């Protein structure tokens, strides 16, 4: 028995070493940095420990802006993308002809590079000397005024960011949901049909509970992914996100480390810890809610 | 409710696109199910029995033909307007709902003047649960129930709206042997108590024979024979039905008729009142063999299996179409296990003669 145990540890050793060095140790380090005031990675020195970093970060208007942006992004894109993906998947699973073509079309954004997609969005939304962008052309055609979506008002930029995020995360959700819908046995629908169950009731009482584990998975990963958003914002608004007012928490952390005003690992660590606490809280709430509404068979 | 199927035909497009011909799942099925009877649709897999059930339920639309419930033509009615209860082979219980919620589910769909209050629904669910003896398990989830209990929940859900016709698709196939015996009694009892016309599908002839009032034997989409179980067993209309019904199966020999005598191989078995025929198929039920020292049928003894009440004698005969012929005789008989040969005489009513080409039964008097 004992020897078996040792063997097991031996087999686990490579993974434990790898995870220990590249994940556990950095995590602990980040935690320590966040409480060390003015830590300097070059000289390995600090001015003492305390909650100063957190106080600074929480008062930093750039961080508050990033926090606000991230929350708006999360609250809008997670439910929207999941809902839209659900309806598209429902549509996909109810049509027969050209289904594979549609599936491919919906899946394209997933295999396309984020930054490449960003350029496409620039063309769609950006105002240049030559053109106001495709979307503005449409708005003009309907008799509206041109809006500068990239350098213009906050709501316009936020709209583009949300639109872009939803568009990027949707394919994966559609992929998961179409397979989840396909796994619901036809017999359940037949049973419901024989009982004369209205369509809406079939959807809410049978389809949704049956695919609830997958929906839940998408919501959890969606929340986590949206809280960690950064590249989407860079793709649309460039690297100086603070100036554009479109920074996110991860963007703020990056700027604190490597940005123009960077070189503050302590502030970056504190912001990272705050992000971690936020994600942890949200995930815990999700888990609590799911206990009642998610049905694992 | 009397159910009438009139020239019912269902064709499916061929999966193999090179073959243009449609697959005929049910071919010209005409049958009247009398009110309050339990009918078993019996046949090997792929014979169209489940398709027939789905046509009655309305989940499938017939290619041609009509279906009547009583005097109502329901051929074009959607399933929900037919007033049927259907129990699926795998029960299709909603796994996220409790037994009570599963049973109530159909009632919650009622609209308008049929709408029930919560108390009424619970009351009805409880009544039905009592009928299927589930009343102690109302708050369990389906995966916390045994196979037999799940089966009864499925039946309760199908019965709660008091359907005009109850349909069961392979109701016992997911149960183990003992539970199967018990559950088929249960189905019989529930059917008797409710008096609802019931159609069930099975490939197990024991199941069909034991509880049905009427059995319908099908093969390749064509009805072979309809009748009371005993009658179909005693008087099969063709070789297929004779072979399909009965365990152990009927033994088939190649025989001939010469001058009013039936020969199996060279053994002159009995007299028969049909004209000379060079080749016929002769079927003998296992219980039709009588051990007799000077009996006409001489067989090479293979082995003897003792089963307590009966003895099963396994032997060989050169004219037999199967390698072994199995006969069941009472254990009162003394069999010489060491002998190399056994001789049988045959009970005339257990001997069936079939046309060698068409497989149709040739009825005759045997002596």
Interface residues (C-beta under 8 A of the other chain):
Chain A: X185 X187 X188 X190 X191 X193 X194 X195 X196 X197 X198 X201 X205 X206 X209 X210 X212 X295 X297
Chain B: X57 X58 X59 X78 X79 X80 X81 X84 X85 X86 X88 X90 X92 X94 X95 X96 X105 X106 X108 X109 X143 X157 X161
